[in-house]
Amino acid sequence: DFLARGDDGRPAAGSAVKLVVRPEKFRLVAAHAGAGPNAHPVRVETCLFAGPHTEVLVSRNGMSARVWVQDEAQADAPREGEDRMLCVAADKIRLLPGGDV
């Protein structure tokens, strides 16, 4: 399970929602870094250089997320097989009703 706090108001406790975040709004930090309430341990599966950014696929418990890392913004580039913390600020999260993906 992923637990996250968003700025879209509060859905009813226990209700199913879809969590939506633009891929460039995520941050990947070192696994041992203290990263705040919306930080989750993930495994870096693949890294694909795509010009101005690197597209990184991360996973946790059978779920995955696509992250865009700005190449000039992160000197500590993620590597495949690495453990990292996936972070996102609450104001970058959108919660949509319904949990079917």
Secondary structure by P-SEA (a helix, b strand, c coil): ccccccccccccccbbbbbbbcccccccccccccccccbbbbbbccccccccbbbbbbbcccbbbbbbbccccccccccccbbbbbbbccccccccccccc
